[in-house]
Amino acid sequence: MFARTVRMQLKPNSVPEFTLTVEREIIPLLRKQQGFKDEITFVPSDGKEAVGISLWDQKEQAEAYQRGAYPDVLKALAKVVEGTPQVQTSEVSNSTFHKIAAR
C-alpha cells in the first residue's frame, strides 16, 4: 500500500468550506481513481492548516492520480488554500484499519 500526504495552509476562517469541498468534490473524484483506498483529512484546532492522507494499492496508481486528477483537486482547493500544498509520498508500513503489517 502507498500513501500520499498533502500539507496545506488554509485561508483564515475557511475550515467549514474546506471540509465541504473535500466531502463534496474531492472524495467523489478520488473514488473514481483506480487503486484508491481511503482519504483521511486532519485540521488542527487553530484551523490554520490541513493535512490529507490518501491511501493507494500501488505507487503507480498514486502517481497516475498525481498526473491526471490532482490538478483538478488543486483547482477545487484554491478557494480555501494559501500557496502550494506540499506533497510527500511513502510506503505504508503498518495499518490496523487495512490489516497491514510491517514487512
Helices and strands as residue ranges (DSSP letters): E 2-10, H 15-21, I 22-26, H 27-31, E 36-42, E 49-56, H 59-67, H 70-77, E 81-91
